[in-house]
Amino acid sequence: MTEKAAIDPARLEVVAPNFKRRLSGVTSTLERVLPFQARSIGIAALGPGLANSVPRIGVADLSHFWRRPARRPTRIWHARRNVEMLAGVVLRDLLRMRLSLVFTSASQRWHTRWSRFLISRMDAVIATSGKTAGYLQRPSTVIHHGIDMDSFAPAPDKATARRAVGLPEDLKMIGCFGRIRAQKGTDVFVDALIRVLPDHPGWGGVVLGRATGAHTAFFADQRAKVERAGLADRILFPGEVATSDIALWYRALDLYVAPQRWEGFGVTPLEAMACAVPVVATQVGAFEELVMEGKTGAIIPPGDSEAMAAAVTAFVQLDDAGRADMAAASRRHVVDNHSIATEAEKINAVYEKVWAAA
């Protein structure tokens, strides 16, 4: 078992609080980028349920925050949730700790009065997309999430990649990953494949993920539709897999579909494209800023199974060379624009501006 990474709090320049115990998209993006940031600055997370690879401090280490760090005018408290912004305001303004406050927003809706108040107390704000920036009533820096190019890489051979995860070797595969629920558009994906697959016998689909609580009936409905269509052997529901194994499943795909009806950012298209898998995605989250129409995939309206079926059919009907060109363009686009090392550098550059102003 890997020991938890730790950092000397006296050397700490930035703390990234994570106050949510359950795994979430915010937590997973923090866990990915923080080790890359730590290559050039003293940064650690604070909170429960974090991966062992993430440098962290404990609550008792906050006692160091009344003293100025060795190389900086202040320490930075980088929040990603309202409760974390509130904690930073309390530590800085009430307890008088030497802190500067940074907030990353992924929300694509108008903020409540309380959220606007907290955001107004920040020294700098990062938006994860241009859409998100449009909902912030103050200047922000747009920084897209990035992908670890070593972890998410193309498969040398698709048949071997499919065999590795237990998918049929003789079918080209179209995938949809994530929680199975209406918000994620799982039903739209299933409906689209039920339209497409009967005319293309060399193709199959896979819905990777699980349904929880109130969404189990929704999941049962999707499986029943597949059964009625006679496609149970070609539209598969393997369940949920460990996060560490997800790249293996992307590599087994020929096309990825992101069918969400709503999304804050949505990193799955980047993960797929990093594995040289083109993407059909809906007009939600940051998808329009990530997928290059006609080059790395297609963008469609959310909730439209006909449009999704048409986009999937257009890709399926390409010849092998056309699909290979789009796959290569997908990987190249992410490498050039969306590496996690680039994300870390851009976030650290925001810190440098805050320190310069302090």
C-alpha positions as YAML, in Angstrom:
chain: A
units: angstrom
residues:
- id: 1
  name: MET
  ca: [0.00, 0.00, 0.00]
- id: 2
  name: THR
  ca: [1.38, 3.41, -1.00]
- id: 3
  name: GLU
  ca: [2.18, 5.69, 1.92]
- id: 4
  name: LYS
  ca: [0.42, 9.03, 2.04]
- id: 5
  name: ALA
  ca: [2.47, 11.84, 0.52]
- id: 6
  name: ALA
  ca: [3.27, 14.58, 3.01]
- id: 7
  name: ILE
  ca: [4.88, 18.03, 2.90]
- id: 8
  name: ASP
  ca: [6.65, 20.14, 5.50]
- id: 9
  name: PRO
  ca: [4.03, 22.81, 6.36]
- id: 10
  name: ALA
  ca: [6.78, 25.36, 6.97]
- id: 11
  name: ARG
  ca: [7.68, 25.09, 3.25]
- id: 12
  name: LEU
  ca: [4.08, 25.24, 2.10]
- id: 13
  name: GLU
  ca: [3.20, 27.97, -0.40]
- id: 14
  name: VAL
  ca: [-0.29, 26.84, -1.50]
- id: 15
  name: VAL
  ca: [-3.01, 24.77, 0.16]
- id: 16
  name: ALA
  ca: [-5.88, 23.24, -1.82]
- id: 17
  name: PRO
  ca: [-8.75, 22.39, 0.55]
- id: 18
  name: ASN
  ca: [-11.04, 19.50, -0.33]
- id: 19
  name: PHE
  ca: [-13.91, 19.34, 2.14]
- id: 20
  name: LYS
  ca: [-16.02, 16.68, 0.41]
- id: 21
  name: ARG
  ca: [-15.42, 13.14, 1.61]
- id: 22
  name: ARG
  ca: [-17.15, 11.37, -1.29]
- id: 23
  name: LEU
  ca: [-15.40, 11.20, -4.66]
- id: 24
  name: SER
  ca: [-16.59, 13.90, -7.04]
- id: 25
  name: GLY
  ca: [-15.45, 15.46, -10.30]
- id: 26
  name: VAL
  ca: [-13.94, 18.38, -8.37]
- id: 27
  name: THR
  ca: [-11.97, 16.01, -6.15]
- id: 28
  name: SER
  ca: [-10.69, 13.92, -9.04]
- id: 29
  name: THR
  ca: [-9.48, 16.94, -11.01]
- id: 30
  name: LEU
  ca: [-7.71, 18.27, -7.90]
- id: 31
  name: GLU
  ca: [-6.03, 14.89, -7.36]
- id: 32
  name: ARG
  ca: [-4.79, 14.84, -10.94]
- id: 33
  name: VAL
  ca: [-3.38, 18.33, -11.24]
- id: 34
  name: LEU
  ca: [-1.90, 18.90, -7.77]
- id: 35
  name: PRO
  ca: [1.06, 16.50, -8.14]
- id: 36
  name: PHE
  ca: [2.01, 18.29, -11.39]
- id: 37
  name: GLN
  ca: [1.79, 21.68, -9.66]
- id: 38
  name: ALA
  ca: [4.01, 20.31, -6.87]
- id: 39
  name: ARG
  ca: [6.86, 19.89, -9.33]
- id: 40
  name: SER
  ca: [7.55, 23.62, -9.13]
- id: 41
  name: ILE
  ca: [5.83, 24.99, -6.00]
- id: 42
  name: GLY
  ca: [5.20, 23.88, -2.42]
- id: 43
  name: ILE
  ca: [1.55, 22.81, -2.56]
- id: 44
  name: ALA
  ca: [-0.56, 20.37, -0.54]
- id: 45
  name: ALA
  ca: [-4.20, 19.42, -0.14]
- id: 46
  name: LEU
  ca: [-6.22, 19.56, 3.08]
- id: 47
  name: GLY
  ca: [-9.18, 17.26, 3.62]
- id: 48
  name: PRO
  ca: [-10.46, 13.68, 3.73]
- id: 49
  name: GLY
  ca: [-10.68, 10.93, 1.14]
- id: 50
  name: LEU
  ca: [-7.78, 11.96, -1.07]
- id: 51
  name: ALA
  ca: [-5.56, 9.62, -3.08]
- id: 52
  name: ASN
  ca: [-2.32, 8.60, -1.39]
- id: 53
  name: SER
  ca: [-0.30, 10.17, -4.19]
- id: 54
  name: VAL
  ca: [-1.54, 13.67, -3.30]
- id: 55
  name: PRO
  ca: [0.68, 15.74, -0.95]
- id: 56
  name: ARG
  ca: [-1.38, 16.86, 2.03]
- id: 57
  name: ILE
  ca: [-1.31, 18.59, 5.39]
- id: 58
  name: GLY
  ca: [-3.49, 18.19, 8.49]
- id: 59
  name: VAL
  ca: [-5.67, 20.72, 10.29]
- id: 60
  name: ALA
  ca: [-3.02, 21.15, 12.99]
- id: 61
  name: ASP
  ca: [-0.58, 22.38, 10.33]
- id: 62
  name: LEU
  ca: [-2.72, 25.51, 9.82]
- id: 63
  name: SER
  ca: [-0.94, 26.99, 12.85]
- id: 64
  name: HIS
  ca: [1.97, 27.79, 10.51]
- id: 65
  name: PHE
  ca: [-0.27, 30.12, 8.48]
- id: 66
  name: TRP
  ca: [0.10, 33.04, 10.88]
- id: 67
  name: ARG
  ca: [3.75, 33.25, 9.84]
- id: 68
  name: ARG
  ca: [4.91, 34.46, 6.46]
- id: 69
  name: PRO
  ca: [6.30, 31.69, 4.22]
- id: 70
  name: ALA
  ca: [9.98, 31.80, 3.41]
- id: 71
  name: ARG
  ca: [9.78, 32.79, -0.28]
- id: 72
  name: ARG
  ca: [6.35, 34.40, -0.65]
- id: 73
  name: PRO
  ca: [4.46, 37.37, 0.80]
- id: 74
  name: THR
  ca: [1.48, 35.11, 1.61]
- id: 75
  name: ARG
  ca: [0.31, 31.54, 1.33]
- id: 76
  name: ILE
  ca: [-2.48, 30.86, -1.16]
- id: 77
  name: TRP
  ca: [-5.72, 29.11, -0.22]
- id: 78
  name: HIS
  ca: [-7.13, 27.66, -3.47]
- id: 79
  name: ALA
  ca: [-10.83, 26.84, -3.02]
- id: 80
  name: ARG
  ca: [-13.13, 25.02, -5.43]
- id: 81
  name: ARG
  ca: [-16.40, 25.04, -3.43]
- id: 82
  name: ASN
  ca: [-18.39, 27.64, -1.47]
- id: 83
  name: VAL
  ca: [-17.58, 26.04, 1.88]
- id: 84
  name: GLU
  ca: [-13.87, 26.17, 1.04]
- id: 85
  name: MET
  ca: [-14.12, 29.84, 0.04]
- id: 86
  name: LEU
  ca: [-15.88, 30.54, 3.34]
- id: 87
  name: ALA
  ca: [-13.14, 28.79, 5.28]
- id: 88
  name: GLY
  ca: [-10.52, 30.88, 3.49]
- id: 89
  name: VAL
  ca: [-12.35, 34.11, 4.27]
- id: 90
  name: VAL
  ca: [-12.59, 33.14, 7.95]
- id: 91
  name: LEU
  ca: [-8.91, 32.19, 8.15]
- id: 92
  name: ARG
  ca: [-7.75, 35.36, 6.42]
- id: 93
  name: ASP
  ca: [-10.20, 38.05, 7.55]
- id: 94
  name: LEU
  ca: [-11.22, 36.86, 11.02]
- id: 95
  name: LEU
  ca: [-8.23, 34.85, 12.21]
- id: 96
  name: ARG
  ca: [-5.78, 37.16, 10.37]
- id: 97
  name: MET
  ca: [-3.71, 34.41, 8.77]
- id: 98
  name: ARG
  ca: [-1.32, 35.46, 6.02]
- id: 99
  name: LEU
  ca: [-3.38, 34.14, 3.11]
- id: 100
  name: SER
  ca: [-4.41, 35.12, -0.40]
- id: 101
  name: LEU
  ca: [-7.55, 33.48, -1.76]
- id: 102
  name: VAL
  ca: [-8.08, 31.89, -5.19]
- id: 103
  name: PHE
  ca: [-11.28, 30.22, -6.40]
- id: 104
  name: THR
  ca: [-11.85, 27.87, -9.35]
- id: 105
  name: SER
  ca: [-15.40, 27.86, -10.72]
- id: 106
  name: ALA
  ca: [-16.86, 25.19, -13.01]
- id: 107
  name: SER
  ca: [-20.49, 26.33, -12.60]
- id: 108
  name: GLN
  ca: [-22.53, 27.31, -15.64]
- id: 109
  name: ARG
  ca: [-25.37, 29.15, -13.98]
- id: 110
  name: TRP
  ca: [-25.91, 32.50, -12.32]
- id: 111
  name: HIS
  ca: [-24.56, 32.47, -8.78]
- id: 112
  name: THR
  ca: [-26.61, 33.09, -5.65]
- id: 113
  name: ARG
  ca: [-26.08, 36.28, -3.67]
- id: 114
  name: TRP
  ca: [-24.10, 34.27, -1.09]
- id: 115
  name: SER
  ca: [-21.81, 32.79, -3.75]
- id: 116
  name: ARG
  ca: [-21.30, 36.22, -5.33]
- id: 117
  name: PHE
  ca: [-20.31, 37.61, -1.94]
- id: 118
  name: LEU
  ca: [-17.73, 34.86, -1.40]
- id: 119
  name: ILE
  ca: [-16.37, 35.22, -4.93]
- id: 120
  name: SER
  ca: [-16.02, 38.98, -4.39]
- id: 121
  name: ARG
  ca: [-13.67, 38.24, -1.46]
- id: 122
  name: MET
  ca: [-11.26, 36.25, -3.64]
- id: 123
  name: ASP
  ca: [-7.94, 37.68, -4.81]
- id: 124
  name: ALA
  ca: [-8.20, 35.80, -8.11]
- id: 125
  name: VAL
  ca: [-10.74, 33.59, -9.89]
- id: 126
  name: ILE
  ca: [-10.17, 30.79, -12.39]
- id: 127
  name: ALA
  ca: [-12.95, 29.60, -14.73]
- id: 128
  name: THR
  ca: [-12.73, 26.12, -16.23]
- id: 129
  name: SER
  ca: [-14.35, 27.24, -19.51]
- id: 130
  name: GLY
  ca: [-15.38, 30.30, -21.45]
- id: 131
  name: LYS
  ca: [-19.02, 29.51, -20.65]
- id: 132
  name: THR
  ca: [-18.24, 29.43, -16.95]
- id: 133
  name: ALA
  ca: [-16.42, 32.77, -17.17]
- id: 134
  name: GLY
  ca: [-19.57, 34.29, -18.68]
- id: 135
  name: TYR
  ca: [-21.48, 33.60, -15.45]
- id: 136
  name: LEU
  ca: [-18.87, 35.24, -13.21]
- id: 137
  name: GLN
  ca: [-19.54, 38.88, -12.49]
- id: 138
  name: ARG
  ca: [-15.87, 39.70, -12.18]
- id: 139
  name: PRO
  ca: [-12.69, 39.12, -14.24]
- id: 140
  name: SER
  ca: [-11.35, 35.57, -14.34]
- id: 141
  name: THR
  ca: [-8.69, 33.46, -16.06]
- id: 142
  name: VAL
  ca: [-9.98, 30.59, -18.23]
- id: 143
  name: ILE
  ca: [-7.98, 27.39, -17.69]
- id: 144
  name: HIS
  ca: [-9.32, 24.13, -19.10]
- id: 145
  name: HIS
  ca: [-8.73, 20.89, -17.24]
- id: 146
  name: GLY
  ca: [-5.89, 18.81, -18.64]
- id: 147
  name: ILE
  ca: [-5.08, 15.16, -19.22]
- id: 148
  name: ASP
  ca: [-2.08, 13.06, -18.17]
- id: 149
  name: MET
  ca: [-0.77, 11.99, -21.57]
- id: 150
  name: ASP
  ca: [1.10, 9.01, -20.16]
- id: 151
  name: SER
  ca: [-1.96, 7.58, -18.41]
- id: 152
  name: PHE
  ca: [-4.29, 8.20, -21.35]
- id: 153
  name: ALA
  ca: [-2.58, 6.99, -24.51]
- id: 154
  name: PRO
  ca: [-3.67, 5.18, -27.69]
- id: 155
  name: ALA
  ca: [-3.83, 1.39, -27.95]
- id: 156
  name: PRO
  ca: [-1.32, -0.19, -30.36]
- id: 157
  name: ASP
  ca: [-4.02, -2.67, -31.41]
- id: 158
  name: LYS
  ca: [-7.79, -2.30, -30.92]
- id: 159
  name: ALA
  ca: [-8.60, -6.03, -30.92]
- id: 160
  name: THR
  ca: [-6.04, -6.62, -28.17]
- id: 161
  name: ALA
  ca: [-7.39, -3.65, -26.22]
- id: 162
  name: ARG
  ca: [-10.93, -5.01, -26.45]
- id: 163
  name: ARG
  ca: [-9.80, -8.45, -25.32]
- id: 164
  name: ALA
  ca: [-8.03, -6.91, -22.32]
- id: 165
  name: VAL
  ca: [-11.33, -5.56, -20.93]
- id: 166
  name: GLY
  ca: [-13.55, -8.44, -22.03]
- id: 167
  name: LEU
  ca: [-15.25, -6.77, -25.00]
- id: 168
  name: PRO
  ca: [-15.94, -8.65, -28.27]
- id: 169
  name: GLU
  ca: [-12.82, -8.57, -30.42]
- id: 170
  name: ASP
  ca: [-14.78, -8.69, -33.67]
- id: 171
  name: LEU
  ca: [-16.88, -5.56, -33.06]
- id: 172
  name: LYS
  ca: [-15.84, -1.94, -33.38]
- id: 173
  name: MET
  ca: [-17.08, -0.25, -30.22]
- id: 174
  name: ILE
  ca: [-18.92, 2.99, -29.39]
- id: 175
  name: GLY
  ca: [-18.74, 3.91, -25.71]
- id: 176
  name: CYS
  ca: [-20.45, 6.07, -23.11]
- id: 177
  name: PHE
  ca: [-18.92, 6.24, -19.60]
- id: 178
  name: GLY
  ca: [-20.19, 7.62, -16.29]
- id: 179
  name: ARG
  ca: [-23.07, 7.41, -13.87]
- id: 180
  name: ILE
  ca: [-26.21, 5.98, -15.46]
- id: 181
  name: ARG
  ca: [-28.94, 8.57, -15.04]
- id: 182
  name: ALA
  ca: [-31.10, 10.97, -17.08]
- id: 183
  name: GLN
  ca: [-28.82, 13.96, -16.45]
- id: 184
  name: LYS
  ca: [-25.97, 12.05, -18.08]
- id: 185
  name: GLY
  ca: [-28.09, 11.30, -21.17]
- id: 186
  name: THR
  ca: [-27.63, 7.54, -20.98]
- id: 187
  name: ASP
  ca: [-31.10, 7.06, -22.47]
- id: 188
  name: VAL
  ca: [-30.25, 9.27, -25.45]
- id: 189
  name: PHE
  ca: [-27.14, 7.18, -26.12]
- id: 190
  name: VAL
  ca: [-29.10, 3.92, -25.91]
- id: 191
  name: ASP
  ca: [-31.85, 5.25, -28.19]
- id: 192
  name: ALA
  ca: [-29.28, 6.43, -30.74]
- id: 193
  name: LEU
  ca: [-27.50, 3.07, -30.83]
- id: 194
  name: ILE
  ca: [-30.81, 1.23, -31.20]
- id: 195
  name: ARG
  ca: [-31.31, 3.32, -34.35]
- id: 196
  name: VAL
  ca: [-27.78, 2.84, -35.71]
- id: 197
  name: LEU
  ca: [-26.63, -0.69, -34.91]
- id: 198
  name: PRO
  ca: [-29.20, -2.74, -36.88]
- id: 199
  name: ASP
  ca: [-27.81, -1.29, -40.12]
- id: 200
  name: HIS
  ca: [-24.15, -1.74, -39.07]
- id: 201
  name: PRO
  ca: [-23.58, -5.32, -37.85]
- id: 202
  name: GLY
  ca: [-19.84, -4.83, -37.33]
- id: 203
  name: TRP
  ca: [-20.40, -2.32, -34.52]
- id: 204
  name: GLY
  ca: [-21.39, -2.53, -30.86]
- id: 205
  name: GLY
  ca: [-21.85, -0.25, -27.88]
- id: 206
  name: VAL
  ca: [-20.82, -0.21, -24.23]
- id: 207
  name: VAL
  ca: [-22.34, 1.76, -21.34]
- id: 208
  name: LEU
  ca: [-19.73, 1.78, -18.58]
- id: 209
  name: GLY
  ca: [-20.88, 2.84, -15.13]
- id: 210
  name: ARG
  ca: [-23.53, 2.18, -12.54]
- id: 211
  name: ALA
  ca: [-26.85, 3.54, -11.35]
- id: 212
  name: THR
  ca: [-27.41, 4.47, -7.72]
- id: 213
  name: GLY
  ca: [-30.47, 5.02, -5.56]
- id: 214
  name: ALA
  ca: [-33.38, 6.57, -7.42]
- id: 215
  name: HIS
  ca: [-31.70, 5.97, -10.79]
- id: 216
  name: THR
  ca: [-31.90, 2.16, -10.69]
- id: 217
  name: ALA
  ca: [-35.35, 2.13, -12.32]
- id: 218
  name: PHE
  ca: [-34.02, 4.37, -15.09]
- id: 219
  name: PHE
  ca: [-31.16, 1.90, -15.62]
- id: 220
  name: ALA
  ca: [-33.59, -1.01, -15.77]
- id: 221
  name: ASP
  ca: [-35.57, 0.83, -18.46]
- id: 222
  name: GLN
  ca: [-32.47, 1.21, -20.62]
- id: 223
  name: ARG
  ca: [-31.61, -2.48, -20.39]
- id: 224
  name: ALA
  ca: [-35.22, -3.39, -21.19]
- id: 225
  name: LYS
  ca: [-35.13, -1.23, -24.34]
- id: 226
  name: VAL
  ca: [-31.97, -2.97, -25.49]
- id: 227
  name: GLU
  ca: [-33.53, -6.38, -24.86]
- id: 228
  name: ARG
  ca: [-36.67, -5.47, -26.81]
- id: 229
  name: ALA
  ca: [-34.51, -4.28, -29.72]
- id: 230
  name: GLY
  ca: [-32.72, -7.63, -29.81]
- id: 231
  name: LEU
  ca: [-29.35, -5.95, -29.19]
- id: 232
  name: ALA
  ca: [-28.41, -7.35, -25.77]
- id: 233
  name: ASP
  ca: [-25.33, -9.02, -27.28]
- id: 234
  name: ARG
  ca: [-24.16, -5.75, -28.89]
- id: 235
  name: ILE
  ca: [-25.06, -3.01, -26.37]
- id: 236
  name: LEU
  ca: [-23.28, -4.04, -23.19]
- id: 237
  name: PHE
  ca: [-23.51, -2.86, -19.57]
- id: 238
  name: PRO
  ca: [-20.35, -4.12, -17.81]
- id: 239
  name: GLY
  ca: [-20.92, -2.06, -14.64]
- id: 240
  name: GLU
  ca: [-18.50, 0.27, -12.87]
- id: 241
  name: VAL
  ca: [-14.72, -0.11, -13.01]
- id: 242
  name: ALA
  ca: [-11.91, 1.35, -10.92]
- id: 243
  name: THR
  ca: [-10.76, 4.82, -11.92]
- id: 244
  name: SER
  ca: [-7.26, 3.41, -12.44]
- id: 245
  name: ASP
  ca: [-8.64, 1.09, -15.15]
- id: 246
  name: ILE
  ca: [-10.70, 3.60, -17.12]
- id: 247
  name: ALA
  ca: [-7.99, 4.33, -19.70]
- id: 248
  name: LEU
  ca: [-8.00, 0.64, -20.71]
- id: 249
  name: TRP
  ca: [-11.67, 0.98, -21.67]
- id: 250
  name: TYR
  ca: [-11.13, 4.15, -23.70]
- id: 251
  name: ARG
  ca: [-8.40, 2.38, -25.67]
- id: 252
  name: ALA
  ca: [-10.87, -0.36, -26.61]
- id: 253
  name: LEU
  ca: [-13.22, 2.17, -28.27]
- id: 254
  name: ASP
  ca: [-13.43, 3.45, -31.83]
- id: 255
  name: LEU
  ca: [-15.83, 6.29, -30.97]
- id: 256
  name: TYR
  ca: [-16.79, 7.92, -27.65]
- id: 257
  name: VAL
  ca: [-20.13, 9.64, -27.04]
- id: 258
  name: ALA
  ca: [-20.66, 12.26, -24.31]
- id: 259
  name: PRO
  ca: [-24.48, 12.49, -24.24]
- id: 260
  name: GLN
  ca: [-24.97, 14.68, -21.17]
- id: 261
  name: ARG
  ca: [-28.01, 16.93, -20.80]
- id: 262
  name: TRP
  ca: [-26.05, 19.08, -18.32]
- id: 263
  name: GLU
  ca: [-22.40, 19.23, -17.30]
- id: 264
  name: GLY
  ca: [-20.14, 21.58, -15.36]
- id: 265
  name: PHE
  ca: [-17.00, 20.94, -17.41]
- id: 266
  name: GLY
  ca: [-16.85, 17.32, -18.52]
- id: 267
  name: VAL
  ca: [-13.39, 15.75, -18.83]
- id: 268
  name: THR
  ca: [-14.38, 12.50, -20.57]
- id: 269
  name: PRO
  ca: [-14.05, 13.86, -24.14]
- id: 270
  name: LEU
  ca: [-10.46, 14.87, -23.38]
- id: 271
  name: GLU
  ca: [-9.70, 11.46, -21.89]
- id: 272
  name: ALA
  ca: [-11.12, 9.75, -24.97]
- id: 273
  name: MET
  ca: [-9.30, 11.99, -27.46]
- id: 274
  name: ALA
  ca: [-6.04, 11.51, -25.57]
- id: 275
  name: CYS
  ca: [-6.50, 7.79, -26.31]
- id: 276
  name: ALA
  ca: [-6.99, 8.66, -30.01]
- id: 277
  name: VAL
  ca: [-10.74, 8.13, -29.85]
- id: 278
  name: PRO
  ca: [-12.92, 10.72, -31.66]
- id: 279
  name: VAL
  ca: [-15.92, 12.12, -29.79]
- id: 280
  name: VAL
  ca: [-19.58, 12.97, -30.39]
- id: 281
  name: ALA
  ca: [-20.58, 15.38, -27.61]
- id: 282
  name: THR
  ca: [-23.54, 17.55, -26.69]
- id: 283
  name: GLN
  ca: [-23.55, 21.34, -26.42]
- id: 284
  name: VAL
  ca: [-23.09, 21.42, -22.65]
- id: 285
  name: GLY
  ca: [-20.23, 22.00, -20.23]
- id: 286
  name: ALA
  ca: [-16.99, 22.85, -22.01]
- id: 287
  name: PHE
  ca: [-17.57, 20.28, -24.79]
- id: 288
  name: GLU
  ca: [-17.86, 22.91, -27.55]
- id: 289
  name: GLU
  ca: [-14.48, 24.29, -26.46]
- id: 290
  name: LEU
  ca: [-12.84, 20.84, -26.42]
- id: 291
  name: VAL
  ca: [-14.12, 18.98, -29.51]
- id: 292
  name: MET
  ca: [-13.18, 20.31, -32.95]
- id: 293
  name: GLU
  ca: [-16.20, 19.89, -35.21]
- id: 294
  name: GLY
  ca: [-15.39, 17.70, -38.21]
- id: 295
  name: LYS
  ca: [-11.77, 17.15, -37.10]
- id: 296
  name: THR
  ca: [-11.90, 15.37, -33.76]
- id: 297
  name: GLY
  ca: [-15.62, 14.63, -33.69]
- id: 298
  name: ALA
  ca: [-19.01, 16.33, -33.73]
- id: 299
  name: ILE
  ca: [-21.13, 18.57, -31.48]
- id: 300
  name: ILE
  ca: [-24.91, 18.00, -31.25]
- id: 301
  name: PRO
  ca: [-27.82, 19.41, -29.21]
- id: 302
  name: PRO
  ca: [-28.44, 17.74, -25.83]
- id: 303
  name: GLY
  ca: [-31.33, 15.30, -25.55]
- id: 304
  name: ASP
  ca: [-31.60, 14.74, -29.32]
- id: 305
  name: SER
  ca: [-31.29, 11.03, -30.12]
- id: 306
  name: GLU
  ca: [-31.90, 11.63, -33.85]
- id: 307
  name: ALA
  ca: [-29.00, 14.09, -34.07]
- id: 308
  name: MET
  ca: [-26.81, 11.71, -32.08]
- id: 309
  name: ALA
  ca: [-27.73, 8.78, -34.34]
- id: 310
  name: ALA
  ca: [-26.90, 10.90, -37.39]
- id: 311
  name: ALA
  ca: [-23.51, 11.94, -35.99]
- id: 312
  name: VAL
  ca: [-22.63, 8.37, -35.00]
- id: 313
  name: THR
  ca: [-23.74, 7.07, -38.41]
- id: 314
  name: ALA
  ca: [-21.57, 9.63, -40.19]
- id: 315
  name: PHE
  ca: [-18.52, 8.38, -38.29]
- id: 316
  name: VAL
  ca: [-19.37, 4.69, -38.73]
- id: 317
  name: GLN
  ca: [-19.73, 5.18, -42.48]
- id: 318
  name: LEU
  ca: [-16.25, 6.66, -42.85]
- id: 319
  name: ASP
  ca: [-13.67, 4.36, -44.40]
- id: 320
  name: ASP
  ca: [-10.80, 3.04, -42.26]
- id: 321
  name: ALA
  ca: [-8.46, 5.82, -43.42]
- id: 322
  name: GLY
  ca: [-10.99, 8.52, -42.54]
- id: 323
  name: ARG
  ca: [-11.53, 7.16, -39.04]
- id: 324
  name: ALA
  ca: [-7.76, 6.78, -38.55]
- id: 325
  name: ASP
  ca: [-7.19, 10.41, -39.57]
- id: 326
  name: MET
  ca: [-9.80, 11.61, -37.07]
- id: 327
  name: ALA
  ca: [-8.29, 9.41, -34.34]
- id: 328
  name: ALA
  ca: [-4.80, 10.83, -34.96]
- id: 329
  name: ALA
  ca: [-6.18, 14.39, -34.99]
- id: 330
  name: SER
  ca: [-7.92, 13.75, -31.66]
- id: 331
  name: ARG
  ca: [-4.74, 12.68, -29.91]
- id: 332
  name: ARG
  ca: [-2.73, 15.52, -31.47]
- id: 333
  name: HIS
  ca: [-5.31, 18.12, -30.41]
- id: 334
  name: VAL
  ca: [-5.21, 17.07, -26.76]
- id: 335
  name: VAL
  ca: [-1.42, 16.79, -26.66]
- id: 336
  name: ASP
  ca: [-1.05, 20.29, -28.16]
- id: 337
  name: ASN
  ca: [-3.75, 22.02, -26.10]
- id: 338
  name: HIS
  ca: [-4.91, 20.06, -23.08]
- id: 339
  name: SER
  ca: [-2.07, 18.35, -21.25]
- id: 340
  name: ILE
  ca: [-2.31, 18.35, -17.47]
- id: 341
  name: ALA
  ca: [1.23, 19.75, -17.28]
- id: 342
  name: THR
  ca: [0.00, 22.82, -19.18]
- id: 343
  name: GLU
  ca: [-2.99, 23.14, -16.84]
- id: 344
  name: ALA
  ca: [-0.66, 23.04, -13.82]
- id: 345
  name: GLU
  ca: [1.62, 25.69, -15.32]
- id: 346
  name: LYS
  ca: [-1.32, 28.02, -16.02]
- id: 347
  name: ILE
  ca: [-2.71, 27.64, -12.49]
- id: 348
  name: ASN
  ca: [0.72, 28.30, -10.98]
- id: 349
  name: ALA
  ca: [0.99, 31.40, -13.19]
- id: 350
  name: VAL
  ca: [-2.21, 32.74, -11.58]
- id: 351
  name: TYR
  ca: [-0.60, 32.24, -8.17]
- id: 352
  name: GLU
  ca: [2.45, 34.19, -9.30]
- id: 353
  name: LYS
  ca: [0.22, 37.13, -10.27]
- id: 354
  name: VAL
  ca: [-1.47, 37.04, -6.88]
- id: 355
  name: TRP
  ca: [1.88, 37.02, -5.11]
- id: 356
  name: ALA
  ca: [3.12, 39.89, -7.27]
- id: 357
  name: ALA
  ca: [0.06, 41.93, -6.34]
- id: 358
  name: ALA
  ca: [0.49, 41.07, -2.65]
...
